[in-house]
Amino acid sequence: MERLLAILSDLHPDVDFATAEDLVDDGILDSLDIVTLVTEINGEFDVTIPAEEIVPENFNSAAALMALIEKLDEE
């Protein structure tokens, strides 16, 4: 989780990603941020996020993103 929080903090240092739960819904993360996140996560965690998983529910919080990464890592 620390590696993910570091990636998120690089995008928006002013946001407390450990507690934020509506990152997409509140407009904190936009489409460019998500493209950057997908690229960073793919490299850092050695997973590939398929297009069908790029939905707001998976990017609304660090916990949701971590759950997605763990799910993809098991596949």
PQR file with spaces between the fields and no chain letter, atoms N, CA, C, O and H, PARSE charges and radii, in Angstrom:
ATOM       1  N    MET     1       0.825   -1.202    0.000 -0.4000 1.5000
ATOM       2  CA   MET     1       0.000    0.000    0.000 -0.0000 2.0000
ATOM       3  C    MET     1       0.863    1.258    0.000  0.5500 1.7000
ATOM       4  O    MET     1       0.484    2.271   -0.588 -0.5500 1.4000
ATOM       5  N    GLU     2       2.014    1.201    0.651 -0.4000 1.5000
ATOM       6  CA   GLU     2       2.873    2.380    0.709 -0.0000 2.0000
ATOM       7  C    GLU     2       3.350    2.801   -0.669  0.5500 1.7000
ATOM       8  O    GLU     2       3.427    3.993   -0.969 -0.5500 1.4000
ATOM       9  H    GLU     2       2.323    0.378    1.128  0.4000 1.0000
ATOM      10  N    ARG     3       3.672    1.817   -1.515 -0.4000 1.5000
ATOM      11  CA   ARG     3       4.120    2.148   -2.876 -0.0000 2.0000
ATOM      12  C    ARG     3       2.993    2.813   -3.656  0.5500 1.7000
ATOM      13  O    ARG     3       3.235    3.763   -4.401 -0.5500 1.4000
ATOM      14  H    ARG     3       3.610    0.849   -1.272  0.4000 1.0000
ATOM      15  N    LEU     4       1.777    2.330   -3.495 -0.4000 1.5000
ATOM      16  CA   LEU     4       0.632    2.920   -4.174 -0.0000 2.0000
ATOM      17  C    LEU     4       0.379    4.333   -3.668  0.5500 1.7000
ATOM      18  O    LEU     4       0.142    5.241   -4.464 -0.5500 1.4000
ATOM      19  H    LEU     4       1.581    1.559   -2.890  0.4000 1.0000
ATOM      20  N    LEU     5       0.427    4.525   -2.371 -0.4000 1.5000
ATOM      21  CA   LEU     5       0.221    5.864   -1.809 -0.0000 2.0000
ATOM      22  C    LEU     5       1.285    6.841   -2.303  0.5500 1.7000
ATOM      23  O    LEU     5       0.996    8.019   -2.515 -0.5500 1.4000
ATOM      24  H    LEU     5       0.620    3.787   -1.724  0.4000 1.0000
ATOM      25  N    ALA     6       2.504    6.361   -2.485 -0.4000 1.5000
ATOM      26  CA   ALA     6       3.568    7.222   -3.007 -0.0000 2.0000
ATOM      27  C    ALA     6       3.271    7.629   -4.449  0.5500 1.7000
ATOM      28  O    ALA     6       3.477    8.784   -4.819 -0.5500 1.4000
ATOM      29  H    ALA     6       2.739    5.405   -2.312  0.4000 1.0000
ATOM      30  N    ILE     7       2.794    6.704   -5.255 -0.4000 1.5000
ATOM      31  CA   ILE     7       2.432    7.016   -6.644 -0.0000 2.0000
ATOM      32  C    ILE     7       1.309    8.052   -6.669  0.5500 1.7000
ATOM      33  O    ILE     7       1.370    9.028   -7.416 -0.5500 1.4000
ATOM      34  H    ILE     7       2.626    5.765   -4.955  0.4000 1.0000
ATOM      35  N    LEU     8       0.296    7.832   -5.855 -0.4000 1.5000
ATOM      36  CA   LEU     8      -0.829    8.767   -5.792 -0.0000 2.0000
ATOM      37  C    LEU     8      -0.383   10.141   -5.301  0.5500 1.7000
ATOM      38  O    LEU     8      -0.815   11.162   -5.835 -0.5500 1.4000
ATOM      39  H    LEU     8       0.247    7.039   -5.247  0.4000 1.0000
ATOM      40  N    SER     9       0.466   10.169   -4.300 -0.4000 1.5000
ATOM      41  CA   SER     9       0.940   11.437   -3.746 -0.0000 2.0000
ATOM      42  C    SER     9       1.778   12.221   -4.742  0.5500 1.7000
ATOM      43  O    SER     9       1.787   13.452   -4.716 -0.5500 1.4000
ATOM      44  H    SER     9       0.817    9.339   -3.865  0.4000 1.0000
ATOM      45  N    ASP    10       2.480   11.520   -5.617 -0.4000 1.5000
ATOM      46  CA   ASP    10       3.238   12.210   -6.664 -0.0000 2.0000
ATOM      47  C    ASP    10       2.300   12.965   -7.599  0.5500 1.7000
ATOM      48  O    ASP    10       2.662   14.021   -8.119 -0.5500 1.4000
ATOM      49  H    ASP    10       2.473   10.520   -5.638  0.4000 1.0000
ATOM      50  N    LEU    11       1.102   12.435   -7.817 -0.4000 1.5000
ATOM      51  CA   LEU    11       0.126   13.096   -8.690 -0.0000 2.0000
ATOM      52  C    LEU    11      -0.482   14.329   -8.029  0.5500 1.7000
ATOM      53  O    LEU    11      -0.597   15.387   -8.648 -0.5500 1.4000
ATOM      54  H    LEU    11       0.809   11.577   -7.395  0.4000 1.0000
ATOM      55  N    HIS    12      -0.869   14.180   -6.767 -0.4000 1.5000
ATOM      56  CA   HIS    12      -1.536   15.258   -6.035 -0.0000 2.0000
ATOM      57  C    HIS    12      -1.033   15.270   -4.589  0.5500 1.7000
ATOM      58  O    HIS    12      -1.653   14.666   -3.714 -0.5500 1.4000
ATOM      59  H    HIS    12      -0.776   13.321   -6.264  0.4000 1.0000
ATOM      60  N    PRO    13       0.079   15.951   -4.336 -0.5600 1.5000
ATOM      61  CA   PRO    13       0.663   15.945   -2.983  0.2800 2.0000
ATOM      62  C    PRO    13      -0.259   16.523   -1.905  0.5500 1.7000
ATOM      63  O    PRO    13      -0.063   16.252   -0.720 -0.5500 1.4000
ATOM      64  N    ASP    14      -1.247   17.305   -2.296 -0.4000 1.5000
ATOM      65  CA   ASP    14      -2.125   17.964   -1.335 -0.0000 2.0000
ATOM      66  C    ASP    14      -3.303   17.103   -0.870  0.5500 1.7000
ATOM      67  O    ASP    14      -4.087   17.540   -0.028 -0.5500 1.4000
ATOM      68  H    ASP    14      -1.406   17.525   -3.258  0.4000 1.0000
ATOM      69  N    VAL    15      -3.436   15.893   -1.407 -0.4000 1.5000
ATOM      70  CA   VAL    15      -4.573   15.026   -1.076 -0.0000 2.0000
ATOM      71  C    VAL    15      -4.136   13.927   -0.114  0.5500 1.7000
ATOM      72  O    VAL    15      -3.066   13.339   -0.277 -0.5500 1.4000
ATOM      73  H    VAL    15      -2.799   15.538   -2.091  0.4000 1.0000
ATOM      74  N    ASP    16      -4.965   13.654    0.889 -0.4000 1.5000
ATOM      75  CA   ASP    16      -4.711   12.557    1.824 -0.0000 2.0000
ATOM      76  C    ASP    16      -5.329   11.285    1.237  0.5500 1.7000
ATOM      77  O    ASP    16      -6.482   10.954    1.513 -0.5500 1.4000
ATOM      78  H    ASP    16      -5.834   14.131    1.022  0.4000 1.0000
ATOM      79  N    PHE    17      -4.547   10.588    0.432 -0.4000 1.5000
ATOM      80  CA   PHE    17      -5.057    9.398   -0.246 -0.0000 2.0000
ATOM      81  C    PHE    17      -5.332    8.245    0.698  0.5500 1.7000
ATOM      82  O    PHE    17      -6.059    7.320    0.337 -0.5500 1.4000
ATOM      83  H    PHE    17      -3.610   10.857    0.208  0.4000 1.0000
ATOM      84  N    ALA    18      -4.778    8.274    1.885 -0.4000 1.5000
ATOM      85  CA   ALA    18      -5.022    7.200    2.854 -0.0000 2.0000
ATOM      86  C    ALA    18      -6.472    7.195    3.319  0.5500 1.7000
ATOM      87  O    ALA    18      -6.988    6.150    3.716 -0.5500 1.4000
ATOM      88  H    ALA    18      -4.188    9.026    2.178  0.4000 1.0000
ATOM      89  N    THR    19      -7.143    8.356    3.276 -0.4000 1.5000
ATOM      90  CA   THR    19      -8.524    8.432    3.768 -0.0000 2.0000
ATOM      91  C    THR    19      -9.544    8.825    2.702  0.5500 1.7000
ATOM      92  O    THR    19     -10.740    8.615    2.900 -0.5500 1.4000
ATOM      93  H    THR    19      -6.724    9.205    2.953  0.4000 1.0000
ATOM      94  N    ALA    20      -9.107    9.385    1.588 -0.4000 1.5000
ATOM      95  CA   ALA    20     -10.041    9.832    0.544 -0.0000 2.0000
ATOM      96  C    ALA    20     -10.762    8.640   -0.073  0.5500 1.7000
ATOM      97  O    ALA    20     -10.159    7.599   -0.333 -0.5500 1.4000
ATOM      98  H    ALA    20      -8.135    9.556    1.427  0.4000 1.0000
ATOM      99  N    GLU    21     -12.070    8.808   -0.306 -0.4000 1.5000
ATOM     100  CA   GLU    21     -12.863    7.690   -0.808 -0.0000 2.0000
ATOM     101  C    GLU    21     -13.670    8.005   -2.064  0.5500 1.7000
ATOM     102  O    GLU    21     -14.381    7.136   -2.566 -0.5500 1.4000
ATOM     103  H    GLU    21     -12.560    9.654   -0.095  0.4000 1.0000
ATOM     104  N    ASP    22     -13.576    9.212   -2.574 -0.4000 1.5000
ATOM     105  CA   ASP    22     -14.333    9.592   -3.771 -0.0000 2.0000
ATOM     106  C    ASP    22     -13.420   10.321   -4.749  0.5500 1.7000
ATOM     107  O    ASP    22     -13.759   11.399   -5.237 -0.5500 1.4000
ATOM     108  H    ASP    22     -12.998    9.918   -2.165  0.4000 1.0000
ATOM     109  N    LEU    23     -12.275    9.737   -5.031 -0.4000 1.5000
ATOM     110  CA   LEU    23     -11.264   10.408   -5.841 -0.0000 2.0000
ATOM     111  C    LEU    23     -11.756   10.756   -7.244  0.5500 1.7000
ATOM     112  O    LEU    23     -11.493   11.854   -7.735 -0.5500 1.4000
ATOM     113  H    LEU    23     -11.999    8.862   -4.634  0.4000 1.0000
ATOM     114  N    VAL    24     -12.455    9.850   -7.883 -0.4000 1.5000
ATOM     115  CA   VAL    24     -12.979   10.112   -9.229 -0.0000 2.0000
ATOM     116  C    VAL    24     -14.274   10.910   -9.126  0.5500 1.7000
ATOM     117  O    VAL    24     -14.451   11.908   -9.825 -0.5500 1.4000
ATOM     118  H    VAL    24     -12.668    8.958   -7.484  0.4000 1.0000
ATOM     119  N    ASP    25     -15.174   10.470   -8.258 -0.4000 1.5000
ATOM     120  CA   ASP    25     -16.475   11.126   -8.125 -0.0000 2.0000
ATOM     121  C    ASP    25     -16.352   12.593   -7.732  0.5500 1.7000
ATOM     122  O    ASP    25     -17.165   13.414   -8.156 -0.5500 1.4000
ATOM     123  H    ASP    25     -15.030    9.660   -7.691  0.4000 1.0000
ATOM     124  N    ASP    26     -15.347   12.933   -6.929 -0.4000 1.5000
ATOM     125  CA   ASP    26     -15.138   14.320   -6.499 -0.0000 2.0000
ATOM     126  C    ASP    26     -14.237   15.108   -7.448  0.5500 1.7000
ATOM     127  O    ASP    26     -13.967   16.285   -7.211 -0.5500 1.4000
ATOM     128  H    ASP    26     -14.686   12.266   -6.585  0.4000 1.0000
ATOM     129  N    GLY    27     -13.772   14.466   -8.522 -0.4000 1.5000
ATOM     130  CA   GLY    27     -12.949   15.166   -9.501 -0.0000 2.0000
ATOM     131  C    GLY    27     -11.496   15.350   -9.107  0.5500 1.7000
ATOM     132  O    GLY    27     -10.779   16.127   -9.736 -0.5500 1.4000
ATOM     133  H    GLY    27     -13.991   13.510   -8.715  0.4000 1.0000
ATOM     134  N    ILE    28     -11.053   14.650   -8.080 -0.4000 1.5000
ATOM     135  CA   ILE    28      -9.652   14.749   -7.667 -0.0000 2.0000
ATOM     136  C    ILE    28      -8.767   14.090   -8.712  0.5500 1.7000
ATOM     137  O    ILE    28      -7.727   14.632   -9.087 -0.5500 1.4000
ATOM     138  H    ILE    28     -11.636   14.018   -7.569  0.4000 1.0000
ATOM     139  N    LEU    29      -9.186   12.915   -9.183 -0.4000 1.5000
ATOM     140  CA   LEU    29      -8.470   12.243  -10.266 -0.0000 2.0000
ATOM     141  C    LEU    29      -9.248   12.434  -11.561  0.5500 1.7000
ATOM     142  O    LEU    29     -10.440   12.135  -11.633 -0.5500 1.4000
ATOM     143  H    LEU    29     -10.031   12.475   -8.879  0.4000 1.0000
ATOM     144  N    ASP    30      -8.555   12.941  -12.587 -0.4000 1.5000
ATOM     145  CA   ASP    30      -9.189   13.079  -13.896 -0.0000 2.0000
ATOM     146  C    ASP    30      -8.664   11.996  -14.835  0.5500 1.7000
ATOM     147  O    ASP    30      -7.878   11.141  -14.428 -0.5500 1.4000
ATOM     148  H    ASP    30      -7.587   13.184  -12.528  0.4000 1.0000
ATOM     149  N    SER    31      -9.093   12.036  -16.067 -0.4000 1.5000
ATOM     150  CA   SER    31      -8.728   10.978  -17.016 -0.0000 2.0000
ATOM     151  C    SER    31      -7.222   10.895  -17.246  0.5500 1.7000
ATOM     152  O    SER    31      -6.682    9.799  -17.401 -0.5500 1.4000
ATOM     153  H    SER    31      -9.732   12.731  -16.398  0.4000 1.0000
ATOM     154  N    LEU    32      -6.547   12.025  -17.270 -0.4000 1.5000
ATOM     155  CA   LEU    32      -5.082   11.998  -17.447 -0.0000 2.0000
ATOM     156  C    LEU    32      -4.398   11.380  -16.234  0.5500 1.7000
ATOM     157  O    LEU    32      -3.424   10.640  -16.374 -0.5500 1.4000
ATOM     158  H    LEU    32      -6.985   12.915  -17.144  0.4000 1.0000
ATOM     159  N    ASP    33      -4.907   11.683  -15.049 -0.4000 1.5000
ATOM     160  CA   ASP    33      -4.363   11.069  -13.835 -0.0000 2.0000
ATOM     161  C    ASP    33      -4.532    9.552  -13.887  0.5500 1.7000
ATOM     162  O    ASP    33      -3.631    8.810  -13.496 -0.5500 1.4000
ATOM     163  H    ASP    33      -5.699   12.284  -14.936  0.4000 1.0000
ATOM     164  N    ILE    34      -5.673    9.099  -14.365 -0.4000 1.5000
ATOM     165  CA   ILE    34      -5.933    7.660  -14.417 -0.0000 2.0000
ATOM     166  C    ILE    34      -5.009    6.981  -15.415  0.5500 1.7000
ATOM     167  O    ILE    34      -4.510    5.887  -15.152 -0.5500 1.4000
ATOM     168  H    ILE    34      -6.405    9.702  -14.682  0.4000 1.0000
ATOM     169  N    VAL    35      -4.775    7.617  -16.559 -0.4000 1.5000
ATOM     170  CA   VAL    35      -3.829    7.063  -17.537 -0.0000 2.0000
ATOM     171  C    VAL    35      -2.439    6.961  -16.905  0.5500 1.7000
ATOM     172  O    VAL    35      -1.755    5.949  -17.056 -0.5500 1.4000
ATOM     173  H    VAL    35      -5.180    8.506  -16.773  0.4000 1.0000
ATOM     174  N    THR    36      -2.035    8.002  -16.206 -0.4000 1.5000
ATOM     175  CA   THR    36      -0.737    7.987  -15.521 -0.0000 2.0000
ATOM     176  C    THR    36      -0.690    6.889  -14.469  0.5500 1.7000
ATOM     177  O    THR    36       0.299    6.163  -14.367 -0.5500 1.4000
ATOM     178  H    THR    36      -2.592    8.824  -16.083  0.4000 1.0000
ATOM     179  N    LEU    37      -1.757    6.768  -13.686 -0.4000 1.5000
ATOM     180  CA   LEU    37      -1.822    5.732  -12.649 -0.0000 2.0000
ATOM     181  C    LEU    37      -1.721    4.334  -13.244  0.5500 1.7000
ATOM     182  O    LEU    37      -0.977    3.494  -12.737 -0.5500 1.4000
ATOM     183  H    LEU    37      -2.561    7.358  -13.769  0.4000 1.0000
ATOM     184  N    VAL    38      -2.460    4.084  -14.309 -0.4000 1.5000
ATOM     185  CA   VAL    38      -2.428    2.765  -14.944 -0.0000 2.0000
ATOM     186  C    VAL    38      -1.003    2.437  -15.373  0.5500 1.7000
ATOM     187  O    VAL    38      -0.524    1.325  -15.151 -0.5500 1.4000
ATOM     188  H    VAL    38      -3.064    4.766  -14.720  0.4000 1.0000
ATOM     189  N    THR    39      -0.334    3.397  -15.982 -0.4000 1.5000
ATOM     190  CA   THR    39       1.046    3.189  -16.436 -0.0000 2.0000
ATOM     191  C    THR    39       1.977    2.924  -15.257  0.5500 1.7000
ATOM     192  O    THR    39       2.774    1.985  -15.290 -0.5500 1.4000
ATOM     193  H    THR    39      -0.723    4.300  -16.162  0.4000 1.0000
ATOM     194  N    GLU    40       1.877    3.749  -14.218 -0.4000 1.5000
ATOM     195  CA   GLU    40       2.734    3.601  -13.035 -0.0000 2.0000
ATOM     196  C    GLU    40       2.475    2.281  -12.313  0.5500 1.7000
ATOM     197  O    GLU    40       3.413    1.597  -11.904 -0.5500 1.4000
ATOM     198  H    GLU    40       1.231    4.511  -14.192  0.4000 1.0000
ATOM     199  N    ILE    41       1.211    1.930  -12.160 -0.4000 1.5000
ATOM     200  CA   ILE    41       0.855    0.682  -11.465 -0.0000 2.0000
ATOM     201  C    ILE    41       1.333   -0.523  -12.264  0.5500 1.7000
ATOM     202  O    ILE    41       1.858   -1.480  -11.695 -0.5500 1.4000
ATOM     203  H    ILE    41       0.449    2.486  -12.493  0.4000 1.0000
ATOM     204  N    ASN    42       1.152   -0.478  -13.577 -0.4000 1.5000
ATOM     205  CA   ASN    42       1.622   -1.579  -14.418 -0.0000 2.0000
ATOM     206  C    ASN    42       3.115   -1.807  -14.223  0.5500 1.7000
ATOM     207  O    ASN    42       3.559   -2.951  -14.125 -0.5500 1.4000
ATOM     208  H    ASN    42       0.726    0.299  -14.039  0.4000 1.0000
ATOM     209  N    GLY    43       3.888   -0.733  -14.165 -0.4000 1.5000
ATOM     210  CA   GLY    43       5.333   -0.856  -13.999 -0.0000 2.0000
ATOM     211  C    GLY    43       5.744   -1.236  -12.588  0.5500 1.7000
ATOM     212  O    GLY    43       6.601   -2.098  -12.395 -0.5500 1.4000
ATOM     213  H    GLY    43       3.527    0.197  -14.244  0.4000 1.0000
ATOM     214  N    GLU    44       5.139   -0.597  -11.609 -0.4000 1.5000
ATOM     215  CA   GLU    44       5.535   -0.794  -10.207 -0.0000 2.0000
ATOM     216  C    GLU    44       5.112   -2.153   -9.651  0.5500 1.7000
ATOM     217  O    GLU    44       5.855   -2.782   -8.898 -0.5500 1.4000
ATOM     218  H    GLU    44       4.443    0.104  -11.766  0.4000 1.0000
ATOM     219  N    PHE    45       3.919   -2.596  -10.029 -0.4000 1.5000
ATOM     220  CA   PHE    45       3.368   -3.820   -9.448 -0.0000 2.0000
ATOM     221  C    PHE    45       3.390   -5.003  -10.418  0.5500 1.7000
ATOM     222  O    PHE    45       2.964   -6.104  -10.068 -0.5500 1.4000
ATOM     223  H    PHE    45       3.316   -2.084  -10.641  0.4000 1.0000
ATOM     224  N    ASP    46       3.883   -4.777  -11.626 -0.4000 1.5000
ATOM     225  CA   ASP    46       3.984   -5.828  -12.641 -0.0000 2.0000
ATOM     226  C    ASP    46       2.640   -6.516  -12.891  0.5500 1.7000
ATOM     227  O    ASP    46       2.555   -7.742  -12.953 -0.5500 1.4000
ATOM     228  H    ASP    46       4.230   -3.883  -11.910  0.4000 1.0000
ATOM     229  N    VAL    47       1.600   -5.703  -13.031 -0.4000 1.5000
ATOM     230  CA   VAL    47       0.277   -6.181  -13.400 -0.0000 2.0000
ATOM     231  C    VAL    47      -0.188   -5.379  -14.608  0.5500 1.7000
ATOM     232  O    VAL    47       0.325   -4.292  -14.874 -0.5500 1.4000
ATOM     233  H    VAL    47       1.669   -4.706  -12.981  0.4000 1.0000
ATOM     234  N    THR    48      -1.146   -5.910  -15.329 -0.4000 1.5000
ATOM     235  CA   THR    48      -1.741   -5.189  -16.441 -0.0000 2.0000
ATOM     236  C    THR    48      -3.202   -4.936  -16.116  0.5500 1.7000
ATOM     237  O    THR    48      -3.975   -5.870  -15.903 -0.5500 1.4000
ATOM     238  H    THR    48      -1.563   -6.793  -15.113  0.4000 1.0000
ATOM     239  N    ILE    49      -3.569   -3.666  -16.081 -0.4000 1.5000
ATOM     240  CA   ILE    49      -4.953   -3.309  -15.799 -0.0000 2.0000
ATOM     241  C    ILE    49      -5.707   -3.290  -17.129  0.5500 1.7000
ATOM     242  O    ILE    49      -5.466   -2.422  -17.968 -0.5500 1.4000
ATOM     243  H    ILE    49      -2.940   -2.908  -16.254  0.4000 1.0000
ATOM     244  N    PRO    50      -6.621   -4.249  -17.321 -0.5600 1.5000
ATOM     245  CA   PRO    50      -7.371   -4.283  -18.577  0.2800 2.0000
ATOM     246  C    PRO    50      -8.373   -3.134  -18.654  0.5500 1.7000
ATOM     247  O    PRO    50      -8.799   -2.602  -17.629 -0.5500 1.4000
ATOM     248  N    ALA    51      -8.742   -2.762  -19.866 -0.4000 1.5000
ATOM     249  CA   ALA    51      -9.650   -1.628  -20.090 -0.0000 2.0000
ATOM     250  C    ALA    51     -10.956   -1.770  -19.317  0.5500 1.7000
ATOM     251  O    ALA    51     -11.485   -0.779  -18.813 -0.5500 1.4000
ATOM     252  H    ALA    51      -8.396   -3.194  -20.698  0.4000 1.0000
ATOM     253  N    GLU    52     -11.484   -2.993  -19.215 -0.4000 1.5000
ATOM     254  CA   GLU    52     -12.766   -3.165  -18.532 -0.0000 2.0000
ATOM     255  C    GLU    52     -12.681   -2.913  -17.024  0.5500 1.7000
ATOM     256  O    GLU    52     -13.710   -2.767  -16.364 -0.5500 1.4000
ATOM     257  H    GLU    52     -11.054   -3.798  -19.624  0.4000 1.0000
ATOM     258  N    GLU    53     -11.470   -2.861  -16.479 -0.4000 1.5000
ATOM     259  CA   GLU    53     -11.292   -2.575  -15.047 -0.0000 2.0000
ATOM     260  C    GLU    53     -11.076   -1.083  -14.776  0.5500 1.7000
ATOM     261  O    GLU    53     -10.987   -0.666  -13.622 -0.5500 1.4000
ATOM     262  H    GLU    53     -10.634   -2.980  -17.015  0.4000 1.0000
ATOM     263  N    ILE    54     -10.994   -0.290  -15.835 -0.4000 1.5000
ATOM     264  CA   ILE    54     -10.784    1.148  -15.667 -0.0000 2.0000
ATOM     265  C    ILE    54     -12.154    1.811  -15.537  0.5500 1.7000
ATOM     266  O    ILE    54     -12.680    2.415  -16.471 -0.5500 1.4000
ATOM     267  H    ILE    54     -11.066   -0.629  -16.773  0.4000 1.0000
ATOM     268  N    VAL    55     -12.700    1.668  -14.343 -0.4000 1.5000
ATOM     269  CA   VAL    55     -14.007    2.221  -13.992 -0.0000 2.0000
ATOM     270  C    VAL    55     -13.854    3.003  -12.686  0.5500 1.7000
ATOM     271  O    VAL    55     -12.962    2.710  -11.889 -0.5500 1.4000
ATOM     272  H    VAL    55     -12.273    1.177  -13.583  0.4000 1.0000
ATOM     273  N    PRO    56     -14.718    3.996  -12.466 -0.5600 1.5000
ATOM     274  CA   PRO    56     -14.572    4.828  -11.255  0.2800 2.0000
ATOM     275  C    PRO    56     -14.487    4.040   -9.960  0.5500 1.7000
ATOM     276  O    PRO    56     -13.725    4.410   -9.066 -0.5500 1.4000
ATOM     277  N    GLU    57     -15.255    2.956   -9.839 -0.4000 1.5000
ATOM     278  CA   GLU    57     -15.256    2.188   -8.588 -0.0000 2.0000
ATOM     279  C    GLU    57     -13.858    1.690   -8.221  0.5500 1.7000
ATOM     280  O    GLU    57     -13.529    1.587   -7.039 -0.5500 1.4000
ATOM     281  H    GLU    57     -15.873    2.656  -10.565  0.4000 1.0000
ATOM     282  N    ASN    58     -13.042    1.384   -9.219 -0.4000 1.5000
ATOM     283  CA   ASN    58     -11.693    0.869   -8.950 -0.0000 2.0000
ATOM     284  C    ASN    58     -10.678    1.970   -8.664  0.5500 1.7000
ATOM     285  O    ASN    58      -9.564    1.684   -8.226 -0.5500 1.4000
ATOM     286  H    ASN    58     -13.309    1.468  -10.179  0.4000 1.0000
ATOM     287  N    PHE    59     -11.054    3.229   -8.908 -0.4000 1.5000
ATOM     288  CA   PHE    59     -10.112    4.331   -8.737 -0.0000 2.0000
ATOM     289  C    PHE    59     -10.590    5.370   -7.728  0.5500 1.7000
ATOM     290  O    PHE    59      -9.955    6.415   -7.583 -0.5500 1.4000
ATOM     291  H    PHE    59     -11.959    3.460   -9.263  0.4000 1.0000
ATOM     292  N    ASN    60     -11.687    5.110   -7.032 -0.4000 1.5000
ATOM     293  CA   ASN    60     -12.236    6.083   -6.089 -0.0000 2.0000
ATOM     294  C    ASN    60     -11.462    6.160   -4.778  0.5500 1.7000
ATOM     295  O    ASN    60     -11.601    7.137   -4.043 -0.5500 1.4000
ATOM     296  H    ASN    60     -12.203    4.262   -7.151  0.4000 1.0000
ATOM     297  N    SER    61     -10.654    5.156   -4.473 -0.4000 1.5000
ATOM     298  CA   SER    61      -9.865    5.197   -3.235 -0.0000 2.0000
ATOM     299  C    SER    61      -8.602    4.356   -3.407  0.5500 1.7000
ATOM     300  O    SER    61      -8.512    3.501   -4.288 -0.5500 1.4000
ATOM     301  H    SER    61     -10.541    4.362   -5.070  0.4000 1.0000
ATOM     302  N    ALA    62      -7.649    4.624   -2.550 -0.4000 1.5000
ATOM     303  CA   ALA    62      -6.413    3.831   -2.572 -0.0000 2.0000
ATOM     304  C    ALA    62      -6.736    2.377   -2.232  0.5500 1.7000
ATOM     305  O    ALA    62      -6.131    1.461   -2.789 -0.5500 1.4000
ATOM     306  H    ALA    62      -7.722    5.319   -1.834  0.4000 1.0000
ATOM     307  N    ALA    63      -7.676    2.165   -1.330 -0.4000 1.5000
ATOM     308  CA   ALA    63      -8.043    0.798   -0.951 -0.0000 2.0000
ATOM     309  C    ALA    63      -8.646    0.050   -2.137  0.5500 1.7000
ATOM     310  O    ALA    63      -8.339   -1.124   -2.346 -0.5500 1.4000
ATOM     311  H    ALA    63      -8.168    2.909   -0.878  0.4000 1.0000
ATOM     312  N    ALA    64      -9.498    0.715   -2.913 -0.4000 1.5000
ATOM     313  CA   ALA    64     -10.098    0.078   -4.087 -0.0000 2.0000
ATOM     314  C    ALA    64      -9.024   -0.245   -5.126  0.5500 1.7000
ATOM     315  O    ALA    64      -9.050   -1.307   -5.749 -0.5500 1.4000
ATOM     316  H    ALA    64      -9.747    1.669   -2.743  0.4000 1.0000
ATOM     317  N    LEU    65      -8.094    0.669   -5.304 -0.4000 1.5000
ATOM     318  CA   LEU    65      -6.993    0.424   -6.240 -0.0000 2.0000
ATOM     319  C    LEU    65      -6.124   -0.732   -5.783  0.5500 1.7000
ATOM     320  O    LEU    65      -5.716   -1.565   -6.592 -0.5500 1.4000
ATOM     321  H    LEU    65      -8.072    1.531   -4.798  0.4000 1.0000
ATOM     322  N    MET    66      -5.842   -0.785   -4.500 -0.4000 1.5000
ATOM     323  CA   MET    66      -5.014   -1.869   -3.965 -0.0000 2.0000
ATOM     324  C    MET    66      -5.727   -3.203   -4.129  0.5500 1.7000
ATOM     325  O    MET    66      -5.092   -4.208   -4.450 -0.5500 1.4000
ATOM     326  H    MET    66      -6.173   -0.108   -3.843  0.4000 1.0000
ATOM     327  N    ALA    67      -7.042   -3.225   -3.912 -0.4000 1.5000
ATOM     328  CA   ALA    67      -7.816   -4.451   -4.101 -0.0000 2.0000
ATOM     329  C    ALA    67      -7.747   -4.900   -5.560  0.5500 1.7000
ATOM     330  O    ALA    67      -7.637   -6.095   -5.834 -0.5500 1.4000
ATOM     331  H    ALA    67      -7.557   -2.409   -3.651  0.4000 1.0000
ATOM     332  N    LEU    68      -7.809   -3.956   -6.491 -0.4000 1.5000
ATOM     333  CA   LEU    68      -7.700   -4.279   -7.911 -0.0000 2.0000
ATOM     334  C    LEU    68      -6.323   -4.854   -8.221  0.5500 1.7000
ATOM     335  O    LEU    68      -6.207   -5.855   -8.929 -0.5500 1.4000
ATOM     336  H    LEU    68      -7.898   -2.985   -6.268  0.4000 1.0000
ATOM     337  N    ILE    69      -5.290   -4.226   -7.695 -0.4000 1.5000
ATOM     338  CA   ILE    69      -3.916   -4.699   -7.935 -0.0000 2.0000
ATOM     339  C    ILE    69      -3.760   -6.118   -7.400  0.5500 1.7000
ATOM     340  O    ILE    69      -3.204   -6.981   -8.079 -0.5500 1.4000
ATOM     341  H    ILE    69      -5.384   -3.414   -7.120  0.4000 1.0000
ATOM     342  N    GLU    70      -4.246   -6.363   -6.190 -0.4000 1.5000
ATOM     343  CA   GLU    70      -4.139   -7.701   -5.586 -0.0000 2.0000
ATOM     344  C    GLU    70      -4.920   -8.732   -6.397  0.5500 1.7000
ATOM     345  O    GLU    70      -4.455   -9.857   -6.580 -0.5500 1.4000
ATOM     346  H    GLU    70      -4.698   -5.663   -5.637  0.4000 1.0000
ATOM     347  N    LYS    71      -6.096   -8.358   -6.882 -0.4000 1.5000
ATOM     348  CA   LYS    71      -6.889   -9.268   -7.705 -0.0000 2.0000
ATOM     349  C    LYS    71      -6.156   -9.611   -8.996  0.5500 1.7000
ATOM     350  O    LYS    71      -6.106  -10.775   -9.394 -0.5500 1.4000
ATOM     351  H    LYS    71      -6.474   -7.444   -6.734  0.4000 1.0000
ATOM     352  N    LEU    72      -5.591   -8.608   -9.645 -0.4000 1.5000
ATOM     353  CA   LEU    72      -4.871   -8.832  -10.903 -0.0000 2.0000
ATOM     354  C    LEU    72      -3.595   -9.628  -10.682  0.5500 1.7000
ATOM     355  O    LEU    72      -3.177  -10.402  -11.544 -0.5500 1.4000
ATOM     356  H    LEU    72      -5.632   -7.662   -9.322  0.4000 1.0000
ATOM     357  N    ASP    73      -2.985   -9.434   -9.527 -0.4000 1.5000
ATOM     358  CA   ASP    73      -1.739  -10.146   -9.204 -0.0000 2.0000
ATOM     359  C    ASP    73      -1.996  -11.642   -9.017  0.5500 1.7000
ATOM     360  O    ASP    73      -1.101  -12.458   -9.240 -0.5500 1.4000
ATOM     361  H    ASP    73      -3.324   -8.806   -8.827  0.4000 1.0000
ATOM     362  N    GLU    74      -3.214  -12.001   -8.608 -0.4000 1.5000
ATOM     363  CA   GLU    74      -3.564  -13.404   -8.394 -0.0000 2.0000
ATOM     364  C    GLU    74      -3.896  -14.134   -9.692  0.5500 1.7000
ATOM     365  O    GLU    74      -3.849  -15.362   -9.754 -0.5500 1.4000
ATOM     366  H    GLU    74      -3.941  -11.338   -8.427  0.4000 1.0000
ATOM     367  N    GLU    75      -4.232  -13.363  -10.730 -0.4000 1.5000
ATOM     368  CA   GLU    75      -4.636  -13.974  -12.007 -0.0000 2.0000
ATOM     369  C    GLU    75      -3.455  -14.480  -12.786  0.5500 1.7000
ATOM     370  O    GLU    75      -3.622  -15.020  -13.880 -0.5500 1.4000
ATOM     371  H    GLU    75      -4.270  -12.365  -10.680  0.4000 1.0000
